[in-house]
Amino acid sequence: MEKKDVVDFKYWFDNILATAKLMASETDLRRAWTQGDDTITSAYDPNELLEQLLGDLRVAEHVQMFEHDLQERGAYESVATFARAVMDVESAIRSEPSLENPESLLASPV
């Protein structure tokens, strides 16, 4: 019998909100990535942040899995948009490797 990952909605949602808040901050992500301030986040560079969102939290998959819970909170559209944006950033980095550099990514329109 195959064991399925069981993800707690509250844990997942809290992590998505915290990451979105980090990304929206005008200073925190920049301090963490360009100044090496490891007190802010464990996502020490763009690749690690994407690994946490797309790998660990499986944001795209879980948006669908938690659609009902998100809709109950009026958050489905916002979180689905966030998930699409994360996937767009990953795609942009894959197509333009210079964006793996934190300063380049933070200065880019992406």
N, C-alpha and C positions, 0 to 999 in steps of 0.2 A: 504494500500500500504506500502510495506516494504521499509524503508529508507536504501540506500546503503552508505557505507563509501566512500567518495571521497577523494582520496589522491593525492596531487600535486606531480608530478614527481620530480621537482626541490627540493622541501622541503625534500622528501624522499631520493633522491640521495645525497644531501648535508649531511644529517644525517648519511647515510651509509658511506660516505667518511670520515667524522669526526670520526666516531667510528672505522673504519679501521685504521686510522692514530693513534688514541689513543692506539689501541691494538698493533700496530707495534712499538710504542715508547718503548725504552728499560727502560725508567724511569717513565713516567707519570702514567701508570696504577699501577705500583708497589707503587709509592708514594701515589696514591689515595687509594689503597686497604690496604696497610700494614702500612702506616703512617697516614691515615685518612685525607689526604689533600683534603678537599671538594671544593677547588677552581678549580680543574681539570675537574671533571665530576660529574654528578648526579648519575652515576652508581657506587655506593659505595661498591659493592661486585659482585662476579661472577653471582649470581642469579639475581641481579638487571640489570646487563648488558644484560643477556639473556632475561629477561622480556622485556627490551626496544627493543632489536633486533627481538625477535620472537613474542612478543605480540604487543607492540605499533607500531613498524615499519613493522611487518609481513614480514620479509625479504624474506622468501621462497616463499610466495604467490606473493609478489610484483615483484620479479625477473621475474616471468612469465608474470605478468600483464604489466610490463614495458619493456618486451623483445625488442620491436621495438626501443624504446627510447635509451635503453642501447646499442643496436647494432649500432645505428646511431653515438654514441659517442665512439664506439670501446671498450666498457666496459662490454659487456654482459658476456664473459667468466670469466673475473676477478671477477665480482660481483656474478655470479653463483657459482664460486669456493668458494668465501667468505661465501656465504649462506650455502653451504654444510659443510664448516669447522665449522661454528657456530652450526649447527645441530649436528655435530660430537662431539663438546665440550659438548653440552647439554646432549647427550647420554652418554658420558663418565662420567659426573658428576652424572647422574642418576644411573649408574651401579657401581660407586665408590664414595659414599657420602663423603669420606675424601677430595675429590677434591673441595668440597664447600668452604673449607678453602682457602682464597686467596693465602697465601704463598705456600700451597701445589700445587694448580693449576698452579701458576706461575713457580714453580720449576719442574713441570712435563713435559713430552714430548708432552702432549696434548696441 
